[in-house]
């Protein structure tokens, strides 16, 4: 949406993502509590006359039949805050972690392959892979499935910053830039999957 605004209006756009996950984490479930984190990030998109910069290819997907793999059962309009509801129902729930893993890998892989095809950019021409930081094994498997080259850097921030949901990619972009500034001509691949189930990938030219 931001890219479309920039291209049609010729004006910069600011994209912001933030999550305060501590409000939705059950700290009695150590397997998930140690992974999730609060976070925020922002990206500025600006007009450019160079056709090789900006968003080169995009793919988004959803699988509504898998909606119950990641849920927060209560707190919305169907089951609002009220006395007598088990407090655990207001917390994030992932009862089948193995299925979440396999579906995330599948969705991120499919979206990444489609985004690269739409960008007309071969996988071996991607310089940096910036995945959603849900699980290191997920993005390593996606990397292999897509066929990224051995010299392509995978931006990894989960070890230090955890999974901040929607904020992980902008946060990772910021940290990657601090570690090694993006160079003109670099090509990035961003990919994510999350509740819904939803997924997306973007090929970006710097």
Secondary structure in CASP SS format (residue, H / E / C, confidence):
PFRMAT SS
TARGET T0000
AUTHOR 0000-0000-0000
METHOD secondary structure of the structure
MODEL  1
X C 1.00
X H 1.00
X H 1.00
X H 1.00
X H 1.00
X H 1.00
X H 1.00
X H 1.00
X H 1.00
X C 1.00
X C 1.00
X C 1.00
X E 1.00
X E 1.00
X E 1.00
X E 1.00
X E 1.00
X E 1.00
X E 1.00
X C 1.00
X H 1.00
X H 1.00
X H 1.00
X C 1.00
X C 1.00
X C 1.00
X C 1.00
X C 1.00
X C 1.00
X H 1.00
X H 1.00
X H 1.00
X H 1.00
X C 1.00
X C 1.00
X E 1.00
X C 1.00
X C 1.00
X E 1.00
X E 1.00
X E 1.00
X E 1.00
X E 1.00
X E 1.00
X E 1.00
X C 1.00
X C 1.00
X C 1.00
X C 1.00
X C 1.00
X C 1.00
X C 1.00
X C 1.00
X E 1.00
X E 1.00
X E 1.00
X E 1.00
X E 1.00
X E 1.00
X E 1.00
X E 1.00
X E 1.00
X C 1.00
X H 1.00
X H 1.00
X H 1.00
X H 1.00
X H 1.00
X H 1.00
X C 1.00
X E 1.00
X C 1.00
X C 1.00
X C 1.00
X C 1.00
X C 1.00
X C 1.00
X C 1.00
X C 1.00
X C 1.00
X C 1.00
X C 1.00
X C 1.00
X C 1.00
X C 1.00
X C 1.00
X H 1.00
X H 1.00
X H 1.00
X H 1.00
X C 1.00
X C 1.00
X E 1.00
X C 1.00
X C 1.00
X C 1.00
X H 1.00
X H 1.00
X H 1.00
X H 1.00
X H 1.00
X H 1.00
X H 1.00
X H 1.00
X H 1.00
X H 1.00
X H 1.00
X H 1.00
X H 1.00
X H 1.00
X H 1.00
X H 1.00
X H 1.00
X H 1.00
X H 1.00
X H 1.00
X H 1.00
X H 1.00
X H 1.00
X C 1.00
X C 1.00
X C 1.00
X H 1.00
X H 1.00
X H 1.00
X C 1.00
X C 1.00
X E 1.00
X E 1.00
X E 1.00
X E 1.00
X C 1.00
X C 1.00
X C 1.00
X C 1.00
X H 1.00
X H 1.00
X H 1.00
X H 1.00
X H 1.00
X H 1.00
X H 1.00
X H 1.00
X H 1.00
X H 1.00
X H 1.00
X C 1.00
X C 1.00
X C 1.00
X C 1.00
X C 1.00
X C 1.00
X E 1.00
X E 1.00
X C 1.00
X C 1.00
X C 1.00
X H 1.00
X H 1.00
X H 1.00
X H 1.00
X C 1.00
X E 1.00
X C 1.00
X H 1.00
X H 1.00
X H 1.00
X H 1.00
X H 1.00
X H 1.00
X H 1.00
X H 1.00
X H 1.00
X H 1.00
X H 1.00
X H 1.00
X H 1.00
X H 1.00
X H 1.00
X C 1.00
X C 1.00
X C 1.00
X C 1.00
X C 1.00
X C 1.00
X C 1.00
X E 1.00
X E 1.00
X E 1.00
X E 1.00
X E 1.00
X E 1.00
X E 1.00
X E 1.00
X C 1.00
X C 1.00
X C 1.00
X E 1.00
X E 1.00
X E 1.00
X E 1.00
X E 1.00
X E 1.00
X E 1.00
X E 1.00
X C 1.00
END
